Amino acid sequence: MTTSDVTIRGVSKRFGTNVVLQNIDLDIKQGELLTLLGPSGCGKTTTLNAIAGFLDPDEGELYIKGKKMNGVPPYKRDLGMVFQTYSLFPHMTVHENLVFGLKLRKLKKDEMESRIKRALELVKLTGLEKRYPRELSGGQRQRVAIARALVVEPELLLLDEPLSNLDAKLRHELRAEIKRLQKEVGVTTIFVTHDQDEALSMSDRIVVMNQGKIEQIGTPTEIYQNPQSEFVFQFIGKSNRFEGLVVEADADHTDIEIEEGWVIKTKKDNVIGKDRTFHAHDVVNLYIRPELISIKSVDQGLGAVDSELVQQKAVIKQMNYLGSQWEIEVSVKGQHHVQIIGPTIENSWSVGTEVLVEWKTSDIRLTKR
């Protein structure tokens, strides 16, 4: 049975009158890579700092390996931590940076050298032991910081925005490296980021936070495909939003008028959030992901009337080529701007071209305003 390495119960934290954590409950499983994700100021770094022991919660309890940690200083928590600024000793070589924490643990020399060799192999830096941080690239310095955290063989590995100072290519490479390392070593890892791509690509589970609260906990697939709140849907991935008015609602369907003559029929399963009861004249928001919208030439014609499909003519307003895909913005009925993401387009298309767009009603997500 999978056990929890970290248990947080009813944790709250204030700085003056500013409440940064509000009654947080969280279980972090043994051996998983869990990401705390959210915008700046949502409480994710405060949560990490509470786990690390850099601050104590005002209310609630925190356990690591079943032991209560309230009031226990960081150096007694057996943690490895990696920061976005690397925090390497600039006057020390790579080897000296790695051996520093091992000396504090009073290990034998043979054991220290064996661990350093293994850590450098894991982060693919063998042969750079004698270099100083200034002689390394940004990516190499971050690898040293990760190796330094791993070499002490901690119970928990904490990563605080470790990739934010790197360029896009390096970030992508190190995402894969960190995920590989974490699985190879098996250490329970807590990763803090505001970058949804990092969270989706690396995590076993994601904790989406907003204004000091947990909005949703789930696998990347669950978070993206089945968001439990409007905030999660908007924060994770891109989306198109339409405002509408409920014209009819029954036990299974809700008919929503976007504008006169344009009514979309949705199912109750499409609703985001706990409030699933709609009535005539309720104002609602409809959301649809850009990658779930298809686009085709007008000469292909509108299909037969199908309540399971939304079909409309549109005019291309903008086209952006992103290498592996196109990002296209169209105008529907002259006023609704819709973003579409897809792999191919017709060679004849350009700004001003009239096209057809369509999406499944089952892909719509609905919230009450």
N, C-alpha and C positions, 0 to 999 in steps of 0.2 A: 504493500500500500504506500502511495506517495505521501510523504509527510511535509510539514511546513518548516522551512528554515527560519522564516521571519513571520511573526504574528503581531499585528497592530490592532489594538482595540480601543475605540473611542478617543483617538488622539486628536487634540486641538492645540493650536499654537497662536498666540497673539504677539504682535510687536506694538506696544502702546494700545491704541484703539483699533489698530488694523488687525483683523482676524485673517490669518493666512492659511490655517487648516481648521476645518470644521468637522469634528466627530468622525475621523477617518477610521474605517475598518478594512484590513487587508491581510490576506495570507499569501505568502510567497513560497512556492513549492521548492522542495529540494532538487537542485540540479537544473532549474529552469533559467531562461533568460527573460526577465520581465522588464518591460519598458514603462517608465512614467512619462507620459506624453501630454503636452498641453501648451497653451500660449504663455508668454512671459507673465509672471505674477500669479500663476494658477496654483502654486504650492508644491510643485514637483521637486524642486531643489530643497525646499524646507523639509519635505518628507525624507529625502535622501540624507540630509544633515541630521535629522532625528535618528535615523537608523545608524548613521556613523557615530553618533554621540557628540557631534559638534554643538548641538543644542538639545535641551530637554523639553518635552512637551509640557504644556500647562495642565492639561488633563489627559487621562488615558494611560494605557500601558503598552510597552513594547518588549517583545521577547525575541531572542535569537537562540536557536537550538533549544527552545524550551526554558531558557533562563531569562528572568526579568532583567532588562537593561536600563531601566530608569535610574539616572544618576551615575551610571557606570561610564568612566572616561573612554575616549576612542582607543587608546593604546591597550585597553583590556578587552577589546571586542574582537580581536583576531580578524581584522579586515584588510583588504587590499583596495586602494582607491586610486583612480586615475582622473585627473582634472583636464579641462580644455587647454590650460596654459602649460601642460607637461609637468611643471614644478620639479624639474631635474636640478641637481646641484651643478652649476656651470663650471666650477673649478675641479670637478671630479670626472674621471673617464667613465665610459659605459660600465666597465667592470666595477669601478668604485661606487657608482650609483647603485648597482645591484647588490653589492656586498654589504652596504651600509645597514640595511634592515636585518640582514642575517647576523651581523655582529651583535646587534642589540638582543638577538635571541640566543646568543652565546653557543652557536653551533660549532662543531668541529670543522677544521679547514677543509678536509676531504668532502664532507657533506655540503659545505658552502659552495665549493667549486663544482660539485656534481649538479647542484640545483641551478647555478648560474649557466652552466653549459646547456642544461635542458631548457631553461627559460629562453636563452638566445636562439636555440634551435627552433623552439615553438614560434617565435616571432620573426624567424628568418634573418637574424642579424649576426650569425656566427662569423667571426673574423674582424668584427668592429669593436672588440673589447677595449682597445686602447685609445679610441677616439673620444674627443670631448664633445659635448652637445653642440657647440658652435660649428663643429665639423660635420654635422649630420643635417640631412634635409628635415623638413617639418614632419613628414611621414615617418622617417626613421626615429626622430625624437619621441614621437607618440608611441612607437613600438617599444622603445626603451622604457617609457613610462608604464606600459602594459606589462612588460617583462618584470620590472621592479615590483609591481603589485602582485604578480603571480609567483615570483621566486620565493616568497615567504609562505606559500601554500596556505592562503587564507581560507576561512570558512565562507566568507562572502567577498565578492568582487563588486565594487561600486564604481560606476562610470558616470561622471558628470559632464555632459556635453563634450565628450572627448574628441569629436571630429569637426567641431564648428570652426576651427581655425585653419582647416585644410581646404585645398581647392577641390572642385567637384570630382575630378578623376581619382585623387587620393582618397577622398571620402568614400567613394564607391568601392575602391580596393580594400580599404580598411574595414568597411562594413562586413565584407565576406571573411576577412581575416579574423575579426573579433568573434564572429559567429562560429567559425571553424575552431578557434582556440577554446571557446567556451565549451563546445561539445566534446572536444578532445580531453580537456582537463576535467570537465564535469563540475566545475565550481558554480554555485548558485550566484547569479549575476543580476544586478539591478542597474538599469541603463536609463539615464535621464536625457531627454531630447525634446526640442520643439519641432523637429523635422519629421513629418509624417512618413516620408519615404524610408528614412532610417528605421522608424518603428515597425512599419509594415514588413520590411525585408529581413529584419534581424530577429524579431521577437517570437518567443513561444506564446506569450500573452502580453497584452497591452492594457495599461490603466490610463484611461483618458480623464484628465483632471481639468476643472474649471472653477475659478473663484473659490479655491480652497476645499472643493468637494470632488468626490469621485463620480463622474458621469456614467462610466461603463467600464467593465472589466471583461476581456474576452480575447480569443485568438485574433490574429490579423484578419482572417476571413470573416469572423463573426462581427468584428468592429466595422469593417467596410460594408459588408452586405446586409447586416441586420442592426443598424444603429438604433439605440434605445432612446435617443433624445434628438431634438432638432440641432442642438449644439454639436453633437458627435457627427451627425450627417454633414453639416456645413464645414466642420473643421477637418474631417478626414476626406481627402479627395476633392474634386471639383464638382460643382452642381449648378444646374439651371433652376431658377425659381420663377413660378407664376403665381400671382395672386388671383383668387377666385371667390365665388359666392356659391354656397350650397343651394341648389334649387330643389333637390329631392334626396331623401335618405331613407333607406329601409334597413333590414337586418343584415343584408349582405353587401349592398352597393351604396355609393354616394355619388350623385351627379353634381358636377361642379361647372358653373358657367365662368369661363375666363373672360369672355366679352360677349356681346349680343351675337347669337348665331354660332358660338363656339362652346359646346358643352362636352366635357370629358367625364366618362363613367369610370369610377374607381371602385376597388373592393376594400372591405374592412381590413383585410390582411395588409394593405398598403400603409396603414396608419403608423406613424412614429409616436412613441410616448404612451402614457397610461390612459389618457382621455381618448376613448374610441367612440364616444357618442356624439353624433352630429345631427343638427337640425337645420331645417330650411332657414336661409338667410345668415347662417354662420359664415364668417369670413375665414378663409383658409389659405395656406400656402401649399403649392404642389412643387415637388422637386424631381428632377430627372438627371442622371449622370450623363455627361457629354459623350462618353464612350458607348452608351446604350442607345444613342440616336443614330439612325442610318440616314444617308443622303443619296439621292439619285437624280438623274436627269428628268425633266418634265415630260420628255417624249416617251418615258416608260409608263406614264399615266398613273393616276390614283387607282388603287385597287378597289375591289368591291367593298361596300360598306361593312365594316367589321368593328364591333364594339370592343374588341380586344386590342385594337390598334388606334393610335392617334396619327392622323395623316394631314399634312398641311403644305401648301405652297409657300416658298420662302425665297428671299433674294440674298445672295452672298454679299456681305459687307466687308469681310476681311479674311485673308488667307495667310497662314503662317506655316512655313515648312520647317519641321523640327528634326529632319533626318529619318527617323524610323516611322514617323507619322505626320499627319497634317492636323493643324488646329484651325477650324473654320468657324467664323461667326456669321450667322444669317439673321435676317429680320423676318419675323412671321407676322403677317397681317399689318405690316408697316410700323409696328411699335414694340413687339416682343423680341428682344435680342437673345439669341440662343447660340450657345457654344457647342460645337461638335468636334470630337476627336476620333480620327480614323486613319487607317494605313494608306489608303489610295484615294485619288480623285480622278475625274475625267480631264483629259488634256485640254478640252475646249472650255473648261470652267475658268472664270475670272471674276473679279469684283463686279457686281451688277448682274451676274447670271442668275436667271430664275431656276430654282431647283425644287425638288420635293423632299420633305423630311418626314420621318415616321419613327415612332417608338411604341413599345408594348405598354398597355395600361398596367400590366403586372409589375413593370419596372418603376412606376411612379411611387413616390413616397409623399405622404400627406400629413400635415399638421394643422391644428386649429390655432388661429392667431389670437 
